[in-house]
Structure formats: C-alpha cells, structure tokens
Amino acid sequence: MADKPRGRPVPPSPERRQQLNALAQLHDDWVDEHLPDAEFDAQRARAKTPSDYNQHYLDVNPPTAAADEFFERARALMGLDPDTGLPA
C-alpha cells in the first residue's frame, strides 16, 4: 500500500485543549496525592540499564485502587463512561 500524502496538522479545538489541560491537571493532582504510596519498580528499572532510561523516567506502581480511581476520573473528564471507557 502506498503512503498517503500527509496534510498539515489540525490543531485541537479550544474545547479539546481545555479537556486535555484538565486531564493534565488531574494527573498532576493525582500524582501529588498518590506518589508517596507507590512502590518503585527497581527490577524494571535495572532491566533498562545501561541506557539513560532512569535519568528520564521513574517506574512506580500505584495501589490498584488509586489507579482505578484515576482512570475513572480521567474517562469521565474526557466524556467517556467512567466504568467502561466507551463514549457516553
């Protein structure tokens, strides 16, 4: 299949930008609240060595309930059903 020519990128609508900014703020707030309870995944981090992965990323595992809470809130914020992730 031949590659289709790509047009100019279309910037997101003001509503979509507002949604994405709200999602970013939700993530920041959620991290502030739950990072102290997350476990550092040292084995996964060591598996990336000798790359510079650990200088740019931090692998942590939040409690399952906290992760579920984030995804439910994020889905609702994006206009999706909080439980299924399908369009509301």
N, C-alpha and C positions, 0 to 999 in steps of 0.2 A: 504494500500500500504506500502510495506516495505521500510525503509530508504535505500538509495543507499550509498555505501561507498564513502567517500569524499577523493579525492586525494589532493596532495599538491597544494597550491595556485600558480597560474601562475602570475608572476609579469607583470605589464603592459609593453608594448613595449616602447622603447625610444621616439617614436613619440607620443604615448598616454600620457606618462609622460610630455612631452613638452606641449601638448594640455591642460592637467589638470593644469600645472603650470601657463600657460597663462590665463586659466579661473580663477584661484585663484587671479592672479594679477588684472584681470578685475574687480573682485568682490571687492578687496581692494580699487582700484581707484574709483569705483562707490560709495562705502560706504563713502569714504572721501568727495566725491562731493555732495552726496545727504542726508547724515545723518542729517545735520542741518535743512533740510526741512521736515524731517519725524516727524510724531506725535507719541508720546509714548502712548501705549495702556494700561492705568492704570487698566481698568476693567479686561482685560485678565490677567494681572499680579496678581491682587488681587485674581482671581479665582484659582490660583495655590497655594495660601497660605494654610496651614502653611509649605509647602515644602521649600527647599532651591533653588527652580527654579530661583528666582530673583537674586541669587548670581552668577548664571552661564549664564543667558540669558537675553536679552533685547528685548521685543516685541515692534517693531515700525512699522508704516505703512507709507511707502514712497508714494509720489504722484504717481498716476496711470501712468502718462506719464513717470516718471522715472523708474518705474518697467517694463513697456513695453520696454523701451529703453534697460534696462539690458538684458532682455530675448532675444530680437532681436540680440543684440551683442553677447551674450553667444551662441545662436544657430549657428550663422554664424561662430564663432570661433571653434565650435565643428564639423563643416562640415555639418550642417543641414540647411534647408531652414529657413531663419530668420523669415518669417511670419507664417509658418505652423509647424515648428519643425520636419518636415519629412526629411528623407535622401535626400540630394541634388542630 
